[in-house]
């Protein structure tokens, strides 16, 4: 991503707003933007989801391939998450090989899903030592107005939970629903004007400092953490956002489950 | 199923997806789908789905790419990894490069580039679901996105394709017709004058078949043009 010029005016503005506990778009500190989730929206993907958070729009598509299991884990399939941030999604994103930012996003989302254990890789085995499913979650951004991490993570788990294993097309039995035990959810916080806010917009990201990503599982257990960008934070700050993450993750999980039921 | 077995039409002249020979798949267009872009369009064309976004005019850098007398178009066509039945490895390939180039050549023919010397206009085309005919989808969506961005153009490019399957000339081939068919003729048409800015063809067509495919395309282009105009009117109102 081309580094945009950050006017000190924007930083000053954000700092002044923070003093009155205000944000640029009038949101409360821990309030998210309008959220829209659509599942099963891409015809050629085996599982899919479109997430819109404010003006941030992303897709996740799940595809399956047949792989040879690794020799040291002959009964396990694979899970891979890859984020592609193409220049379509904003004026500062440039074409070329995957950027550091997109690699970080893909890996952090991957860890949350992998470490929650919601995919049992042994269940992906077709023939031990010879054939297993590789599940690939492709994250694809259409419009970047900030906090793509959360949008990607939400799209990824919702797409995964609605995925169908295309066994017929690969001639290895009948199609079946991919078993997914759990709904890990990510919540991201960014230091803006000296304090952490939830779901930062692009302008808050540009004028902000470090960010923290927290992925929580169904029982409220932590499955992945990531601190990004330059900045220093205290244990108290972390405790505060961890508390709000617990309730927000539960809310989002509920939204995903309701959506699945209504399908 | 082998090449010889595929039957694109039943005894009543109806194709697998219910169309007649000269009928297109349904087309839907919506403007302004990428909120952070200067102009954008979403197109659904049968099962094809594409998003086009336009950024600029903006400074062209490095300077060696600048043209002193006009703007340049920087066009990228790309297929999302999940857009086809087998996953596509991310990144450019020879096919997407060529389509990006012919799309640029088509759009540069209508955009009034001389108005913006030394600048660049970025056109991003992302195919999120593919079912044959994605380049036509992309060019058409990009035209609408350029109009949505307020970039002056002499006309919009409408891209459509006719082809041949089982020896029958068909408008707008779908996936199996494209896979088992004998020819494909994509064209980029300027609906105000019926001039062409984009033309490709592969396969085998007699001169009669070629003329029929051409005529199908010109007619279809006018139908799609109406949908493009309606999408812009829906966003901006009034006459376009």
Interface residues (C-beta under 8 A of the other chain):
Chain A: X42 X43 X44 X45 X48 X55 X57 X59 X61 X62 X63 X65 X82 X84 X86 X87 X88 X89 X90 X91 X95 X97 X98 X136 X138 X140 X142 X143 X144 X145 X169 X202
Chain B: X33 X34 X35 X36 X37 X47 X49 X51 X53 X55 X58 X76 X78 X80 X81 X82 X83 X84 X85 X86 X87 X90 X91 X122 X124 X125 X126 X128 X129 X130 X131
